[in-house]
């Protein structure tokens, strides 16, 4: 049960005497709502920075939203080219797309066209170590220290590159036929072994881990962009395109509305998106994930701003509450017999991604528990 009181977010479960009939809160990643983009054309990528979601897509379209619910669509990017990728760092948005298109903006609304030194399409862009890197067709890689002046890097391949990310001191680029490249500076690249010949379409770095997704449910992880491990994605044969991270969850989105999630990147869970069309990208902001795709598709998850609770019975036979959430978060743990009058029994500060608390008091016929975010 999710309810609101005095702006505190509360998550509640019910305990009964036998602990055989538990009512758990709805998992927000199992609930996605469609949002109106105002267009029927493709939306290819989305980011969240500076308190706003910004997406890009066909015909140079840009989309802005403060809450992920209400979107403003414009053609103010300065190009009619399809924009495939967008990133943000140090007060600057950079979007890339067809015909070597590179646009920059300080506010996500007003855009300036930049010369990219290539006419090849650019499908992904990221930033790290003070450098922007964009990748695209025929192994195209360009890099810039300011987003204004760009140089071409030698990739050593003619295969298409679809996505690029930075973390752990390295850039990682992924692409056609399982192609994987890495670089420490964005200008000199070396091939890595992916262990697959399936095309890799998306890659991101978060929480100390690179996660890459690709055709036929291919999913790889790496701590250093050099050694990669194949994971079972739970996506079946659906292609995976976009990777996002937030509130302790990795989220991959792809073909046929596929959405899979994981906390640690090793074990993955399939989620119902409610749609059967493609999802090309996903990001996290304001406590929620937003995914985008063709035909103006925008999906938004329910909020993940509090702990995920589960109720079990300990070895001693007493109620045990297990919670998962962001380390450092603090909660008031409260109990009630009627879900109307609540009593705080303890205060918890989460030191790890998961923890537990056992109820030391005698059981009544039934008892509700909730965690109130401080």
Secondary structure by P-SEA (a helix, b strand, c coil): cccccccbbbbbccccccccbbbbccccccbbbbbbcccccccccccccccbbbbbbccbbbbbbccccbbbbbcccccccccccccccccbbbbbbccbbbbbbccccbbbbbbcccccccccccccccbbbbbbccbbbbbbccccbbbbbbcccccccccccccccbbbbbbccbbbbbbccccbbbbbbcccccccccccccccbbbbbbccbbbbbbccccbbbbcccccccbbbccccccccbbbbbbccbbbbbbccccbbbbbbccccbbbccccccccbbbbbbccbbbbbcccccbbbbbbbbcccccbbbbbbccccccccccccccccbbbbcbbbbbcccccccccccccccbbbbbbbcc
